[in-house]
Amino acid sequence: MDDKLAAQLKGVYCPCHNITYNEIALIIKNVKIRSIEELRRYMYIGRCEKCKPDIEKIIEYYREK
């Protein structure tokens, strides 16, 4: 994960599902995920309100690239 993106995130992992944001970012980047709904097809994450804002930041970051 890019250092600039990592600085924007609150934590380093999703405590609800025990997965690191780095792992989530790799899936978003490599599969070219464009929305949280698309990500939910691959993983059971982004459904809780704790992690959703951080996951949306990751998606937005890679959507702009």
C-alpha positions, -999 to 999 in steps of 0.1 A, spaced: 0 0 0 12 35 -8 25 55 22 2 84 14 -28 62 15 -17 45 47 -14 78 64 -51 86 57 -64 54 73 -73 51 110 -59 16 117 -39 -10 100 -65 -37 99 -102 -44 99 -109 -55 135 -142 -70 125 -128 -96 101 -91 -96 111 -78 -87 77 -51 -60 71 -59 -30 49 -28 -39 29 -45 -72 19 -77 -53 10 -57 -28 -10 -40 -55 -30 -73 -71 -40 -88 -37 -49 -57 -28 -69 -53 -61 -87 -90 -69 -94 -97 -32 -102 -126 -29 -78 -146 3 -84 -171 2 -55 -177 -14 -22 -205 -35 -37 -180 -50 -61 -156 -57 -33 -184 -76 -14 -186 -101 -42 -150 -111 -34 -149 -107 3 -172 -105 33 -160 -70 44 -172 -35 42 -205 -43 59 -197 -28 93 -197 9 100 -162 8 117 -142 -2 86 -164 11 58 -150 46 56 -114 33 55 -123 8 28 -140 35 8 -108 56 10 -88 27 -4 -113 22 -33 -113 59 -41 -75 61 -40 -71 33 -65 -100 45 -87 -82 77 -92 -50 60 -104 
